[in-house]
Amino acid sequence: MQYVYLDNNATTPCDVAVLDAMLPFFSDRFGNPVSPHAMGREAFSVVAEAREGVAQSLRCSPKELLFTSGATESNNILLLGFSPQNKRRRFVTSAIEHKSIQMPLRHRLNYGIDLKEMSVTTSGIVDLSSADSLIDRDTALVSVQAANNETGVLQPIEDLADMAHSRGALFHCDASQWVGKLPIPQWFDQCDFLSVSGHKFYGPKGAGVLVVRSGTPRRYIAPILFGGGQEDGLRSGTSNVPCIVGLSVACRLAVERVAKDEVDVQEVRNRFEASITVTLPQARINGASAKRLPGSCSLTIPGIPASMLIANLPALCIGEGSACTSGTTGPSHVLLAMGLSRDEADCTVRISFGRQNTMPEAGTAVEMISEAVERLSNQTCVRQHQRRMSPAEQKR
């Protein structure tokens, strides 16, 4: 079957140049970087070179960069290992964070932290007035993602980082959806901690980083994994040399290509949205009034459950929400926080375009979705779902 892949916020295909760079380190050059022999020393040098390259791309010092398996591990290392050196007990995040932020913080509620969640607007942007009321002199850490993984809505990171620092708190940003889709911004320098995943920008799965700024931020983290003491003692475990090499190449390519990718991907996304809202006038795009990632589209089709729609699109790869929460039950917490009802959230799909997608694929996706909606609209179970929705929900 020939697939049309439109789930690039979940993962992207590994670039050929990335794959070519990785292959030798699976076979001929397979040494462990901590081994004292020649192959080990070569692997050590390769990892050091990759660290330099990734650090340059992310605007940090190589000494501030820890290699991890991805943003989920980076977030957990930080949030579970963060230990304030003062009496501050408050952690502040938003109501729409990724589960790898929410769950570690909620776990820490059992150990005495004070957790507060900032509300968001109906467009999916963190409400700065809510932030102002919650980030106080008792706040130790503020953690907010740069761009939402479901809607693609960009967050006011510069304002939030300034607010945190003005009150003596440190600031963490999960930038896994930003890197490779938009240029690296100046506000990266304001973040005390940054999390990144390589597979979100055409690198390998299983490779990511946690940036920990030198000085005060480094003193606040204790390891949650123990072993050989790799990555400055904060992430023990044998270095994944092939994926680290691939991550470095992906970072370099992301910097080189991001300006063109941003324009091209947004054009394809915009063509899709313009066509689908004409073909299906009842469809709504969540966060459309806000600044978004160039390829992201959160699409609600009232009365058509997302799970049923996807099941009727065998050749089209789209998602119901975050791929990392697809195994859970219940509607998207992101959409509920934006004010959608449970039924509306249940009728929402996530469509995300990447650099490999074309205008013809956007047109094909519109045709596939429209035909599936027409088929489903005639099914009894779907008509029952539509009757459960209020008139306001169906029209909104």
N, C-alpha and C positions, 0 to 999 in steps of 0.2 A: 504494500500500500504506500502511495506517495503522500507523505504528511505535509501539512502546512503548520509550521511550528511558530506559535505566537505566545510563548510562555517564558520570555527572556528575563523576567524578574525572578523566576524560580532558578533558572540556570541558563547559561549560554553555551554554544558549541565551542570546543577548544580550538583556538586558531591553529592553522597548519604550522605556522612558524613556531608556535609554542610547543606543539607536539614534537616537531623535529628537534628542538633544543633539548627536550626531556629524554628522548629515546636512549641515547648512549648511557645514561645514568641508571637505567634498569638492567643493563647487561655488562658492557665492557668496562664501565667506570663506576662500579657499584660500591666503592669503599665507604666505610663509616667515618664521618668527620672527626670522631674522637679517637680513632685508631692511630697508633704512632708510626705505622709503616707508610711507604710511599703512596699507596692508593688512598690511605686515610688522610694523609697530608694534602693530596690533590682534592679530595672531597671537601676538606676544611677550607681550602682556598676558593673553591667554587661557591660554597655557601657564603663566604665573606664577600666575594664579588657580587653575588646576588643581593646580599643585604645592602651593599652600597647603592646598587641600582634602584631597588625598591624605595630606599630611604630618600633618594634624590627625587623620585616621582611623587612621594607623599610629603615632601617638604619637612623632613625631620633628619636628625642625626642617625647614622647607622647604630650607634650605641643605644638609641631610644626605641629601636624596632625589635620586637619579638616575633619569631615565626610560630604560627599556630596552625591548626587544621581548618580554620575559618572563623567567621565572625561570631558564630555561636560559642565556640570555645573561648575566643577573645573576650566576649562579654561575660562569660562565666568566671574566667580567671580574674577579671577586674572586680566584678560585683560580689563574688564570694570571698575574694581575697582582700578586698578593701577594708582597711582597719584605721579609722580616724585616730590621729595622735592627740586628740583633744576631747572635750566632752560633747562635741556635736554628734547627734544621733539621727538626724533627719536625712533621708534620701528622697529626692524629688525626680519624678519621671512624668511621662504623659500617659493619657488614657489609651493611646493608640500605638504603644510601642510593640515591637516584635516580642514573641514569647520568650526569646532568649534573654530579654531584658526583664520582662515582667516576672517570670517564674523564679529566677534567682533572688530577686528582691523580695518577692512574697515568701520565699523560703526563709529569708533572713528575718522576717517578722517574728519567727519563733525564737530568735536570739536577741530581741530587744531593740531593733531599729524602729524608727518612726518613718513610715512610708507614705508619701503624698503623691497623688496623680493629678497633673494639670488637665483641665478640660480643653476641648478643641471646639472650633467654630463649625458651622454646618459645611464649610468648605474643606474641613480637615486640617486646619492650621492651629497649632498650639496657641491658646488664648493668652496673650501677654499679660492681661490683667489678672488672670488666674495664676500665672507664673509669679507675678509681683507679690501676690498675697501669700504664696506658699514657700517661695525661696526666701528664707529668713536667716538670722544670725546663728541659728541652730543647725543649719543645713551643712552637711559634709560633702555631698556629691549630688550633682544634677546630671541626668543621663537622658539624652534625646537623640533620636535617629535623624539623619540629615534629610532623607526623603522616605516617605512611607512606602513600605513594600507592597501594599495592596492598591492604593490610589495613585501613588507616584507624587503626591503633594509634597512640595518643598517646605521645610520648616525654617523659622527665623533664628538660625543657629547663632549668628553674630550677636543678636540682641540677648538671647538666652545666656550665652557665655559671658557677655558683659555683666548681666544681672547677677549671675552666680559669683563671678569674681569680685564684684563690688561688695558682696556680703560675706566674702571670705571662704566661699565654697569652691571645690574643684569641679571641672566640667568634662563629661565624656560624651562623645558622639559616635554612634554606629553609622559609619559612612559606607556600608557595604553596597547600598543601592546607588550611591553617587559616583563612585570612582568608575571611570570608563564611559560614563554617560554624559557627564558635564565636566567642564574644566576644573582643575583643582583650585579652590577659592582661597582668598587671603585668610578667611576665618579658620582654616585648618591650623594656622599658627596659634590660634586662641584656645585650641582644645588641649587639655591636659592629657587626655586619653582618646585614642581613635581605634575603631575596629573595622577591618576590611576583609572581604572574601574574594579570592581569585576567580572562582567560577562564575561570578556575576559579570565579569568583563573579559570573557573569552580565554580565561586561564583554566588551570586544572582544578577539579574538586579536591578537597583535602589540603588546600593551601590558603593561608590567610595571615594576617598580622594583627598584633596589638601594639600600638604606639604608646609608650609610656615616657612622657617628658622627663628629662633629668631634673634633679633637685627635689623639691617637695613632693611632686606626684609619685616618684619612685619609692619614697620612704613610706608611702601609705599602703603599699601592696605586699602581702605575704603570700607565698606559694600555696596552692591547693593540691598540687601534684609533687611528689617527691621521687627522686631517683638519681640520675647521673648529673643533675645540676645544669643541664643545657639551658640556653636562652637566659643567661644571667641568673639562673636558679629559679626562675618563675615558671618555666615550662619544661620540666624534665621529660626526656624521651628521645630516642634516636631521631636525628634530623631526617626529614623526608626530602632527600636531596633532589630527586627528579622533579617533584612538585615545586620546591623552592626555586629551582632553575626556571621552570615554566612560569611561575608567578612573576619573576623578574622580567622575563620577556613580555608577558602580558601587560605589566605596568608600563614598560617602555612603549609598546604599541598603543596602549590607551592614551598616553600623553600625545603621541604623534598623530593619532587619528581622531581624537575626540571632537575637534572643531567640525570636521566634515561629517562625522557620524551624527553629531547632534542635529545638524541641519537635515541630513538625509532621513534619519529615523523619524524625526518630527513630521516631515512631509508625508511619509507613509502613514503614520498614526493619524494625522489630521485628515487625510483622504478617507481613511477607514471611518472615522467618527462622522465626517460630513455625510458619507453614503449611508451608514447604518441608521442615522437619525432621520434620514429621508425615507428609507425603506421601511423602518419601524418607528413611526412617529411617537409611539408610546415609550420608547427607550430613553433612558436618562444616563448622563455621564457624571459620575460623582467626582466632585472636586474640580469641575471644568472651569470654574471662575478663578481658581488659584493657579499659581505657578507650579508646573508639574515636570516630572522627568519627561524627556522628549518622546519616549516610547510607551508610556503607561496609559491605560484606559480601564477604568472601573465602570462596568456597564451594567445597569439594572434594567431588566425587561420585565415589567410588572406582570405577575400571574404565571410566569414561566420559571419553575424551580431550576436553579443552576445545575444541580446534579442530573436532572432529567435532560436538560439541554446538552450538557457535555456528553452524556451517554448516547445522544442522537447525533453526535459529531465525531464519528470514528476517525476521520482523517484530519481533524482540526485539533491542535494541541493548545488548549487554553486552561485556565485554572478557576477554581471557585473563590480563592482568596490567597492567603499565603501558603505556599507549598509546604512550609514547615508545620502548618497546623491542619493539613488536610486529613490527618488521622483522627482529629478530635471531632466531637459532636457540638452542635449549637451554631448559631450565626456568628458572623465576624464581629469581634469586639470593636474593630476599627469603625465599621459602618454604623454600629449601634451608638458609638460615642459621637458620631457625626449627626445623629438624630434620625437615622433610618429605622423603620420598624423591623421586627423580626422577619415578617413576610418579605419585606423589601430586600433585606439582607440575604435571605434565602434565594432570592431571584437575581443575584448579582454575580457576574463573572469577571475575572481579571484577565485582560488581554494586554500583552506587552511585546512590543516590536523590538528587533535588534538590527545590527548592521547588515545581517545577511538577508533581511526581508525586503520584498519588492512591492511596487505598486500593484502588479497583477495579483500577488498573494493577498493584498488587502482587499481587492475586489472579490477574489475567490472566497475569502472569509465572510464577507458581507452576504454573498449568495448562500453559502452553507448555513450561516446562522438564520437567515431569513426563511429558508426552506424548512429548517428544523423547527423554528417557531410556528410556522404554518401547520406542520404536521402535529405538533404537540397541542396546539390550540384546539384541535378537534378531539382530543382525548378526554375521557370523562374525568380522570383524576386531576387533570390540569384545570378543567372548568370548575371543579370543586374548589381548588386552590384559589382561583380567581374570585369566586364568590365570597371567600373568607376575607379578602382584602376589602377595605373600606373604599368608597368612591374617591375619597381624597388621595388614598395611596395609589389607586389606579391612574389618576390624572396627574399626580405630582411629578 
